[in-house]
Amino acid sequence: MKTAVLGCGRWGTFIAWYLDHIGHEVTLYGRESSWHMKRLMDSRSNDYLKLTDSMKLTTSIEEALEAELIIISVGAQSFRSLCQQLQKLGMKNKTVVLCMKGLEIGSGQRLSQIAREELDSSIGVAVWLGPGHVQDFIAGIPNCMVIDSDDEKLKANLVEKLSGGLIR
């Protein structure tokens, strides 16, 4: 499955690494100004993992949006502005999976509420979270994560597409 991960911090980079390892065609997006992205572009690694050559790295959000599945792992307080940017770019008919926690400070809204408010109604929204630390996953310690959505069919499809030997 053609998948993009928006957010190249520790968790977003791990999610991209994991999806690559279970067979997704992965593009990892980070802002051109991001220190994390600069490091990944230079060495294809961070403090926890090394990215395979099969993964694409990009600072072009338009390029990332060519994927059918969009995983988002950014700070909760910058999420609304990212959604507004995605809406301006005309993103439609995609699945968006939120891999971050938090509430928007100003509104008190959950991130899934912000996604529903700011993104096109054709976009399926789910949340994929769980316990665990990047270093444990990289060491091969399996764990469970939870996927939820108000769309039961989408949720079942994502459980199938995102499960592997490391994450169930």
N, C-alpha and C positions, 0 to 999 in steps of 0.2 A: 504494500500500500504506500502511495506517495504521501509522505508526512513531513510537515515542517514544525520545528520547535522554535517559538519566538521567546527569546530570553536565554542568554548564554552564561548565566551565573552557575554556581555549583549544581543546583538541582536541575535546571534546564539542560545543562550539558550532560548530566547523568542520564536524564530521560532520553535525550537524543542518542546517547551511546547504547542504552538498553534497547531502544526500538530498532536501531541498526542491527544489534545482535540477534533480534528475533525476526529479522527479515524485512523490515520496512525500508523503503527508499527514503533516506532522511536528509533534510536540509536544515541546518542550524543557523538561525538568524540572530545577529546582534547588531546594535547600533555601531556605526563607524567610530564613534567617540568612546566606545566601551573599552575599558582596560582589559576586561575578560576576553572580548572578541579579538583585540589586537594580539593578546598572548596566544589564543587558539589559532589564529591565522599564521603566526610565526612558528609555533612548535607543535600544533595539533594536540596539545596536552594542557592539563591544569595540574593542581596539586594531587588529584585523585586518579586521573585516568588519561589514557592515550586514545585519541580518536582514530578510527580506521580510515584508510584512504577512500573507502566507498562513500563516506559521508561528505556532503557538500556543505561548505561554510559560505555564508553570504552576509553582506551588509545592505543588500537590496530587499526591502520588505516586499516589493512587487514580485521579485523572484521567488521568495518564500511562499507567497500566496498562490503560486501555481499548484501547490499540493492540495489534495482533497481533505486531508485531516490536518487541522491546525491545533497544536498543543501550545498553551501559553503558560509561561513561568516567569512572570515579572512581578515587581513590587506592587502590593495592593493599592498604594496611593497613586501610582502612575497608570493603573489599569484603565480607568475611564478615558484618559486621553489616547491610549492605544486603541481602544474600541472606536473612538471618534475618528482616528486616523484610518482604521480598517474600513469604516463605513464610507469615508470620503473616497477611498480607493475602489469602492463599489463591490466589496466582498459579499457574495451571495452563494447560496446552495453549498455550503461547506459544513463540516462538523468542527466545532470548537470545543476543546477539552481544557479546562482550567486546572492547572497543577500548582496552585498556590492558595495560601490561607489568608484570612484577614477580612476586615470590614473597612469600607471607605470611611475615613474619620469624619468628613464633613456631613455626610448623609446618613451614616450608620448602616448603609446597605451592604448585603452580602455581594460578593463578586458576581455570582450567577444572576442576581437581580440587575446589576449594572450591565452585564452582557445582554440580557433580554431588553433592557431599556435602550441601549446604544447601537446594537447590531441589527442587521436586517432580519425580518421575521422568518426568512427562509433558512436561517442558520440553526442547526441543532446544537444545543449547549449541554455539556456534561461537566462534572467535577470528578477529578481523579486524585485522591489523596491517601495518605496512610502514614503509619509509623515507619521508622527506619531512617538510617543515615547513609549517605553516599558511600562512606568508607566501608560500611558493613556489606552493602550490596556489591561493591567492587570486589570485596574479599570472598564473594560467593555465598554469603549468608542470605538465604531466601526469606521473603516476608510477604505479607498480604497488604494490598492496598484496596481502597473502596472506590468504586465508580458509581455515581448516581446522576440521574437526569429525570426530568419530568416526562421524558419520552421513553417508555419501557422497551420499545423495539431498538432504539438507538443504544440504550444502556446494554442490552443483551449483545448487540453487535460489537460494542466496544470491549466488553468483557472478553469476548472471543479474540478480537484483534490485538488486545494489549497484554494478554496473559502469556506467560512463558515459564521456564523453569525457575527463574529468579523471583518473579512477581506473579502472584495469583490474585 
